[in-house]
Amino acid sequence: MQQYFVEQAFTYYEAERKAREKYGDRLTILLQETVKIPSGFLNLFPREGVKIVGIIPKFGRGGQNLDVSPRSLIEASSPRDAGLPRDAALPRDAGPHKEALDFNQEKEKILAMANAGKENTAQKEMMSELNNIKEKLENLGLNGSREEHLTLNRIDDLLILNDFPLSYRKSMLERAKKEFTLDTLNDYNTVQDKILEWIGESISIYEDNKFKIRPRIMILVGPTGVGKTTTVAKLAANFGVVDRKQKRRVALITIDCFRIGAKQQLETYSSIMGYPCYAVGDYEELKKTIDLNTEECDLIIVDTIGKNPRDMVQLGEMKQLLDACGSMTEVHLVLAAATKSSDLKDILRHFESFNYRSVIITKLDETIRSGNIVGALAESSKPVSYITNGQKVPTDIMRASVVQFLINLEGFKVNRIKLEEKFPEKGLDQMQQWR
């Protein structure tokens, strides 16, 4: 039988340590979230901390019976729940073919107490907490079943912590069970290092044409709000400079003539960099602008309108317009790093009609996890070309690298020197590192 626990501390590692000391190493951490923890003089200065939720077996260290009721889970998550009545505890055994916790039964108990006039603030918070935990567990695809080996469970905890999709996690664990002997599985550090290498092997880096075709025409497409226009300016600024003595001729084009300020934003960037900027509204105008700059430019970058990936009519209309750029163009799909795994899957699929060559990941600074991106790209077999981590132009952009994604993973012990030997970067230029 499995039961849930909650621990909180100022760091994830401290919370995990406290949990393992109490309940043993066979516990499984399911999810974490950021919370405010009272701190300082009279607890008047709360600090940001981490709350973890997980599963513990019935028997803990040394085989002792762990009587940990779900009531302790709720009390650990909120100090105001100390007055919660004992009859609000969740059922301890829901049978082998049910979830470890029967959330529906618990909600019925709480509603019954409310009808009897016993409802209070703590009970409302408890029901809200149960609903939140249930939703998160369902999103993770967890049903209480776990691997038999502690090392595999700890690896799965790390993959969950980094938001890797369920299918990606399963494939990694299946590969580990096939390739590792029992003796190797007992060496957690060796397994962790190998898993990190496998994650790196699943990341595909886009190789551009290095301006072998002139003019090089790049088109950026993607949903609304992912930072396409700022990325266009960053690419123009970096590609426009070959060295101190030589500059490339660059032209910027936007087909976003409807969003307020879109044209003005790109015109401001182009004015500062000294590049021409054009705003076009239809197929003929775009084709004429491309033809006008074909002989004069080394690089043409086209900024597009952010589109709802589920609106296939609008996507089709934009695809027809962009066909005016010709068949030799490079289409890059722009995605924000914090996008949910399920949404990433839909976006990647719905933009397939544009025949995009690579994916550009933006706003890496707005998330501490990147497993959602790595997993989605691996499962769709899409390469990544550039990543951005802020709004500054021309900085805050670099060519995508396997190592950069791996060092951004949380909870893994990363040997950067070893990883750079395993995944060397090809060529060096000003976009190979953050500046």
N, C-alpha and C positions, 0 to 999 in steps of 0.2 A: 504494500500500500504506500502511496506517496502523499505527502502533505506539503503545503506551501509555507514559505517564510518570507519575511521582509527584514532587511538590515539597511541602515543608512550610516554614512560617514562622510568626511570631507573629500575623500577620494574613492575611486572605484576599488583600488587595491586594498585599502583599509576596510571597506565594507565586505569585500570578499574574504579577507583574512578573518574578520570577526565571525562571519557566517561559518567558515570551515572549522574554526575553533569550537563553535557551539555544536554544530551538527555533523561534522566529519567531512572527509574529502569526497564522499560519493554524492554530495549534493550537486544539483544542476541549476545554474543561474539562467533564468529565462529572459529577463529584460532588465533594463536600467532606465532611470530618468533623473533629471536634475531637480533638486529640491532646495529649499531654504532651511538651514539648520540654525537654531538659536546659538548665539556666541557672544563673547565679549562681556563687558560689565553689565550685570543684571539681565543678561541675554538680550540686550537692546540693539546689538549689532549682528544680525544674522549673516551667515556666510553661505555661499553656494556650495552645495554638497551633492552626493549621489545616493539614490535609493535603489537597491537591487531587490528583485523578486525572483524566487526560485523554488525548486522542489527538493525535498529531503526524503530519504527512505525511512521506513518505520524504525529501523535499527541504526544507530549512529556509531560513534567510536566505541570499540571494545564490545559491541553487540548490545549496548544498553538500549532499552525501549525508550524512544523519543516520543513523549506525549506532547506534541506541538499542535495545538488547535488553530484553525484559521482565525480565531479571535485574536491570537497573538500577532498574526499578520497585520490585522487592522490597527491594533494598538501601537505596533511599531511604526506604522506609517503616519500616525497623527496622535500627539500627546493628549488631545482633547477627547479621545475615545476611551479614556481610562474608566469612565462610568458606564460602559456598555454592559447591559445585562447578560448574564451567563447563558440564558436560554436563547441568545442570538447566535450562538456558535454554529458553525457549519457542520453538516454531517461528515463523519470521519471515514466512512467507507461507502463508496457508491457502486461497488461491484466491478469486476474485471473488464467489463465492456462499456463502462461509462467514464466520464471525466473524473479526475481525482477530487474535484470540488463540484458539488451540485449547486450551481449558482441560482437556478430557478427555484429550488426548494427554499434556499436562503431568502430570496426576495419575497416568497410567499409568507415566510415567517415574519419578516419585517412589516409587510403590509397588514398582516393580521394584528400585530401589536399596535400599528397605527390606528386601525379600526377600533381597538379596545382603549384608545386614548393614551397609549404609552409611547407614542412617537416623540422623538426629540432630535436635536441637531446631530448628535452622534450617530443615530441610526440612519439619518439621511446621508451623512458623509460615508458611512459604511456601505450603503447600497451603491452610491456613486463610485466608490473605490472598487467594489466587486465588478460593476459594469465595465469600468476602465480596464481592469486586469483581464477580464474575459475577452474583451475586444482585442486587446493587444496579443493575447495568446492565440486567438483565432487567426489574426493576421500573420502570426509567425508560423502557423500550420502545426502547432504543437498539440499532441494528444496525450502527453504523459509518458509515452514510450521513449526509452533511451538506449544507447549502446551499452554493452556489458562491460566495456573497459573504461577505467577512469580517465585515461589519457584522451580517448576519443570524445568523452563527454566534455572534457576541458577544452579541447579543440573546437567542438561544436559551440560551446559557450562563447568563445572568441569570435566565431563566425556570426553568431547571433548578435553579439555586441556591435559588430561592424555592419549590420544590416545586409548581410549577404542573403540572396533569395533562398528559399527552402530547397529548390531543385539543385542549386549550386552546392549548398551545404551537403546534401545527400550524396552528390557525385564525389565530393572530396572525401567523405567518410568511407564510402564504398571503395574508393581507390586505396585509401589507407589500410583498410582491412585486407585487401588483396595483396598489397606490396610489402607490408610490414610484418615481420615475425613477432611472436609474443614477446621475445626478449627486447626487440626494438621498441615495441609499444610501451614497455615499462620505462623507457628513457624518454620522458616528456620533451626535453629540450631538443633532442634529435628529431623527434616527430614534428615539433613546432617549426623547426628550421626547414624541414622538407615541405611542409604544408605551405610555408611562405614562398618557397621556390615554385611550387605548383601553381599558386595564385599568380605569381609573376609570369609563368609560362602561358597562362590563360589570357594575358593582356597583349593585345596586338597593337603595334605602333605603326601609324601611317607613314609611308615613304613618299614624299612629294616629288614633283618632277624637276626641282631645282632650276626652274626657268628655262627648261630645254625647249619649251614651246612659247613663242611670243606673239601677241601678248598673252600672258597667263591670266585667265579669267577665273576668279573665285566668287562663288555665290554662297551666302550664308542664309540658311533657312532654319525655322524652329518655332516653338510656341511663343506666346507673348511673355515678355518680362524676363527672358533668360539672358539678356545683355548682348544682343546681336550688334547693335549700333556701336557700342563701346568696343566690342571685339574687332569690328571692322576698322576702327581708328587705330587700335593697337597693332593690327597686322599691317596696315598701311605705313605706320610710323617705323616699324621694324624692318619691313621688306624694302622700304624706300631708300634705306641707307646700306650701301655695299661696304664701303669703308669711308674714311675721312675725305677722300678725294673724289669719290664716285657716288652718284646717287641714281636710283632707278626712277623712271618716269611712271607716276602712279595717277590713276583717275578713280574717283569714287562715284557710284551711282546708287540712288535709292529709288525704290518703287513704292515706298511708304509715303504717299502724299495725303493720307487721311488722318493719321494719328497726330494729335496736337504736339507741335514742337519736334517731331521726328526729323523733318527736313532741316530745320534750323540747327538741331544738334549736330548732324553730320556736316552741315555747311560750316559750323564753327570749328570743328576739328580740321576740316580740309583747308580752311583759311589759315589756321595756325601753321599747318604743315606745308602750305604753299601748293596744294594739289587742287586740280579742278574738280568740281562736284556738280552732278546733274541729278535732277528729279524728273522721273518719267512716269507716265500713267497708263500706257498701253503697249501692245506688241510692236507696232510700227515705230513708235517713238524710241523704245528701247533698242530695237535693231539699228535704227539710224544712229543712235548715240554710240553703240558698240562699233559700228563701221567707221564713225568719225574718229575714234581713238585707236583703231587697230594699228595704224602705221606709227602713231606718235608715242604709244605707251608700252612699257614693259609689263605692267600689272594693272588690271581692272578688277575692282572689288565691288560686288553688288550687294547692297543691304535690302532685305525684304520685309514684308509686313508679317508681324507675329500672327500666327493662325491657330485656331482651335484644332488640334489634331484629329478630332472626331467629326469635324465638318468637312466631309469629303468633297462637297461641291466647291467650297472656297479653295481647298487645296488643289483641286483639278483646274480651277480658273487660274490660279497663280502658276501652276506648272505650265500651262499653255503660254502664258505671258513670258516666262523665263526661257522658253524654247527659242526665243529671239536671240539669245546669247550664243547659240551654236552648239554643236555636239562635243566640242573639245573642252568645255567648261568643267571646273571642279566644283561640285556641290558639297558643302559641309553642313551637317546638322548640328545645331548648337543646343546644348542641354545644360541645365543648372544642376550642380552637384548634389543639392539637397532634395531633388525630385524623388518621390517614392518609387520603389522597385516596380510596383504594379503599373504606375503611370509611365515609367520609362519603357516598359514593354510595349504599351499601347502607342507611345509616340514613335518609337523606332519602327514599328510596323506600319503606322499610318503615313509616315513620310517616305516609305519605300518607293513610291511612284516617282520621286525626284532623283532616284539613282544616286544618292549621296555616297561619296567616296569615303568619308570619314566622319567622326564625331568630334566636336570641340566641347570640352567641359569647362563651364564657367562657374564663378562664385565658389571655388573650392574653400575659400576662407570662411564661408558661412556654414560649414558643417565639420564635425570632427570624425565623420565616418565616410568611407568611400566604397564599402562593399556592395552597396546598391548599384553603383556605376559599373564596377568591375564585373559583377555578376551578370548584369543586363547586357553589357557589351560582349561578354564571353558567350552567352547563350544565343546571341543574335549574330555572332561572328563578325562584328564590326570593329574596325581599328579606330584608335583615337589619335588625333593629330596635335592639338594644342590644349593647354589648360590655363585658366586664369584664376587669380586669387585676390582680386580687388578691382577698384575703379580707375586706378592711375594709368594715364597714357603718357608715354609708350611702355611703361613698366607693367608689372603685375601680369605678365604673360610669358609663357615658356613653351618650348616644344614638349610634347608629352613624353614621359619616360616611365619605364616600368618601376624604377627605383622610387620615383616621386610618389607613385600610388602606394607602394609597399610601406614607405616610412610614414604615410598618412594613416595607416591602420592602427587602431587602438588596441592596446593590450598585448600585442606581439613584441617579443624581444628581438629587435632588429640589429643585425650586424651589417651596417651599411657598406663597409669595405668589401665584405664577402659578396653582397648582393650586386655591387657595382662591377665586380669581376664576373659574376654570372650573367648580368644584363648590362653590358657596356653600351654607352651612348655613341651613336655613329656621327662623327663630325662635331665640330665646336663652332658656335657663333654666339652672338649676343642674346639669342633667345634660348640658350641651353640651360640657363639658370635664372633664378629670380634676381632682379637688379634693384 
